[in-house]
Amino acid sequence: MDVVSMVVQVIPLRGLPIVGVGDKISQLICDAAESQNTPVQDDDVIVVTHVLVSRAEGNVVDLETVDPSEFAKTIARRSDKDPALVEVVLRESEGIVRMRNGSIITLTKHGLICANSGIDKSNVPGTRTVALLPRDPDKSARQIREGIKDHTGKTVAVIISDTHGRPLRDGEINIAIGVAGLVPLRDRRGEKDLFSYVLTIKRTAIADELASAAELVIGQADEAIPVAIIRGYTYQKSETATAKDMLRPLEKELFL
């Protein structure tokens, strides 16, 4: 990988409509890219926010339809949250990891550890409607990738992203919760540094870094930019790699 000569562009994709159930995201991406004279190219990395995917897949919940359990009501009182929201958080989780200062940290059914099971209110129509994480983010990424290939003939990589906090660090970053077309980790073990020291533990979370780079232009407020194209980055291609490859086994997790 020739890092010295690499020039990477992060291109916000503007003009996407409000996505509803059944909309084909791959088609919308291709149309928006064409309309702003940045058509999709081979080896582009397309980063798509999970809320866009969840809306298209109908993976949203109207909290008015949720009947919270007594357990959810108890947690809601402790965390000062909407009992219906807490009920949905519990339904989407394998268990609660920690509760503190009004935060509910859960282990999702995807194997992610995050706040509120990754449930999101931003950029979701309706006063009490929330977006869940996609049921299978890797599958969603594959479908978008295949749709782009069918529409343009171009072979790209796709990342489904979500915003996460980090232990002992203020502020949030984007991470990859679904990938298709690229190896999400770059294993640098065995390489030598400037002083010929052989690296023994270096593994770079490429997919997470690309997702965070995309967030520099993706907007969650009134910008309405849910997709970015990363162009010029050389990545290792794969037809089988998934975001699950980045999950650390719980027995090796340092902050639990």
C-alpha positions in Angstrom: 0.0 0.0 0.0 1.6 3.3 -1.2 0.5 5.5 1.6 2.8 8.4 0.7 1.2 9.0 -2.7 -2.4 8.2 -1.6 -4.9 11.1 -1.9 -8.2 10.4 -0.2 -11.4 12.3 -0.8 -14.4 12.3 1.5 -17.4 13.4 -0.6 -20.8 14.2 1.0 -23.7 12.9 -1.0 -26.3 15.6 -1.2 -29.8 15.6 -2.5 -31.0 12.3 -1.1 -34.8 12.3 -0.5 -36.4 11.4 2.8 -36.2 7.6 2.7 -39.2 5.5 3.5 -40.0 1.8 3.8 -39.2 -0.2 0.7 -37.0 2.5 -0.9 -33.9 1.1 -2.7 -30.9 2.8 -1.1 -28.5 1.7 -3.8 -30.6 3.3 -6.5 -30.9 6.5 -4.5 -27.2 6.7 -3.9 -26.4 6.2 -7.6 -28.9 8.8 -8.7 -27.7 11.4 -6.1 -24.1 10.8 -7.1 -24.9 11.3 -10.8 -26.9 14.4 -10.1 -24.0 16.1 -8.3 -21.5 15.0 -11.0 -19.7 12.6 -8.8 -20.8 9.3 -10.2 -19.8 6.1 -8.4 -16.4 4.7 -9.4 -14.8 1.4 -9.0 -13.2 0.9 -5.5 -15.2 3.7 -3.9 -16.2 3.2 -0.3 -19.8 4.1 0.3 -20.6 4.9 4.0 -24.3 4.8 4.8 -25.7 5.8 8.2 -27.7 3.0 9.9 -30.8 5.2 10.3 -31.2 5.5 6.6 -31.0 1.7 6.3 -33.4 1.1 9.1 -36.0 3.5 7.7 -35.8 1.8 4.3 -36.0 -1.7 5.9 -38.9 -0.6 8.1 -37.0 -1.3 11.2 -38.5 1.6 13.2 -40.9 1.6 16.2 -43.6 4.0 17.2 -43.2 4.2 21.0 -47.0 4.9 21.3 -47.5 1.2 20.4 -45.2 -0.1 23.1 -46.5 -1.5 26.3 -43.6 -1.4 28.8 -43.0 -4.2 31.3 -42.7 -3.6 35.0 -38.9 -4.2 34.7 -38.7 -1.5 32.0 -40.7 0.9 34.2 -38.3 0.3 37.1 -35.2 1.0 34.9 -36.9 4.0 33.4 -37.4 5.5 36.9 -33.8 4.9 37.7 -32.5 6.3 34.4 -35.1 9.1 34.0 -36.1 7.7 30.6 -39.3 7.0 28.7 -40.5 3.6 29.8 -41.6 2.7 26.3 -38.1 3.5 25.0 -36.5 1.4 27.8 -38.8 -1.5 26.8 -37.5 -1.3 23.2 -33.9 -1.0 24.4 -34.4 -4.2 26.4 -36.0 -6.0 23.5 -33.1 -5.2 21.3 -30.4 -6.3 23.8 -28.9 -9.5 25.0 -28.5 -7.9 28.4 -27.6 -4.8 30.3 -23.8 -4.2 30.8 -24.0 -1.1 33.0 -26.3 1.6 34.1 -25.0 4.9 35.5 -25.8 8.6 35.4 -28.9 8.0 33.3 -27.1 5.9 30.7 -28.1 2.3 29.8 -25.2 0.4 28.2 -26.3 -2.9 26.6 -25.0 -5.8 24.6 -27.0 -5.9 21.4 -28.1 -9.0 19.6 -25.4 -8.0 17.0 -22.7 -8.3 19.7 -22.1 -4.6 20.0 -21.7 -2.9 23.3 -23.4 0.6 23.1 -25.8 3.0 24.7 -29.5 2.2 24.4 -29.0 -0.8 22.1 -28.0 1.6 19.3 -31.6 3.0 19.1 -31.7 6.4 17.5 -34.2 9.2 17.5 -32.4 11.7 15.3 -33.5 11.9 11.6 -36.5 9.7 12.2 -39.9 11.2 11.2 -42.5 11.2 14.0 -42.5 12.7 17.5 -42.1 9.3 19.2 -40.7 7.1 16.5 -37.2 5.6 16.9 -34.9 3.7 14.5 -33.5 0.4 15.6 -30.2 -1.0 14.3 -30.6 -2.9 11.1 -31.5 -6.6 11.8 -28.4 -7.7 9.8 -26.1 -4.8 9.0 -23.7 -6.9 7.0 -26.5 -8.2 4.8 -27.8 -4.7 4.4 -24.3 -3.6 3.2 -24.1 -6.5 0.8 -27.5 -5.7 -0.7 -26.5 -2.0 -1.2 -23.2 -3.1 -2.8 -24.9 -5.5 -5.1 -27.5 -2.9 -6.1 -24.8 -0.4 -7.0 -23.1 -3.0 -9.1 -26.3 -3.8 -10.9 -27.0 -0.2 -11.6 -23.6 1.1 -12.5 -21.4 -1.9 -13.2 -18.9 -0.5 -10.6 -17.5 -2.6 -7.8 -17.4 -0.7 -4.5 -17.2 -1.4 -0.8 -20.1 -0.5 1.5 -20.0 0.4 5.2 -23.1 0.8 7.5 -22.1 3.2 10.2 -23.4 4.2 13.7 -22.3 6.7 16.2 -20.7 5.3 19.4 -19.1 6.6 22.5 -15.8 5.3 23.9 -14.5 4.4 27.3 -12.8 7.3 29.0 -13.1 9.6 25.9 -15.5 12.4 25.6 -17.4 12.8 22.3 -18.6 10.2 19.8 -17.2 8.8 16.7 -18.7 6.7 13.8 -17.9 3.0 13.7 -18.7 0.3 11.2 -21.6 -2.0 12.2 -21.9 -3.6 8.7 -19.4 -4.0 5.9 -19.3 -5.6 2.4 -16.5 -5.7 -0.1 -13.5 -4.9 2.2 -11.5 -6.5 5.0 -12.4 -4.3 8.0 -9.1 -5.0 9.9 -5.6 -4.4 8.5 -3.3 -6.8 10.2 0.2 -5.2 10.5 1.7 -7.8 12.8 5.1 -8.8 11.4 5.8 -5.5 9.8 8.8 -3.4 10.9 8.7 0.1 12.2 11.3 2.9 11.5 13.8 1.3 13.8 13.3 -2.3 12.6 11.1 -3.3 15.6 8.7 -6.0 14.5 5.1 -5.1 15.3 3.4 -7.8 17.3 -0.1 -6.4 18.2 -0.8 -3.8 15.6 -4.2 -4.3 13.9 -5.9 -1.2 12.4 -9.6 -0.9 12.4 -9.8 0.3 8.8 -13.6 0.1 8.6 -14.1 2.2 11.7 -11.6 4.8 10.6 -13.3 5.1 7.2 -16.7 5.4 9.0 -15.3 8.2 11.2 -13.8 9.9 8.2 -17.2 9.9 6.6 -18.8 11.5 9.6 -16.7 14.7 8.9 -19.1 15.4 6.1 -22.2 13.4 7.1 -24.7 15.6 9.0 -27.1 14.5 11.8 -28.7 17.9 12.2 -30.2 19.9 9.4 -27.6 19.0 6.9 -29.5 15.9 5.8 -26.4 14.1 4.4 -26.7 10.4 5.4 -24.2 9.1 2.9 -20.6 9.8 2.0 -18.3 8.5 -0.7 -14.6 7.9 0.2 -12.5 7.9 -2.9 -8.8 7.1 -3.4 -8.3 4.9 -0.4 -6.6 1.6 -1.2 -8.2 -1.2 0.9 -8.0 -5.0 0.9 -11.0 -6.4 -0.9 -13.0 -9.3 0.3 -16.3 -11.0 -0.7 -16.7 -12.7 2.7 -15.5 -10.3 5.4 -18.0 -8.9 7.8 -18.1 -6.3 10.6 -18.4 -9.2 13.0 -14.7 -9.8 12.3 -14.0 -6.7 14.5 -15.9 -7.9 17.5 -13.6 -8.6 20.5 -14.6 -11.6 22.6 -16.1 -10.6 25.9 -13.4 -12.5 27.8 -10.8 -10.2 26.3 -12.6 -7.0 26.8 -10.6 -4.7 29.1 -13.4 -2.3 30.2 -16.0 -4.9 31.5 
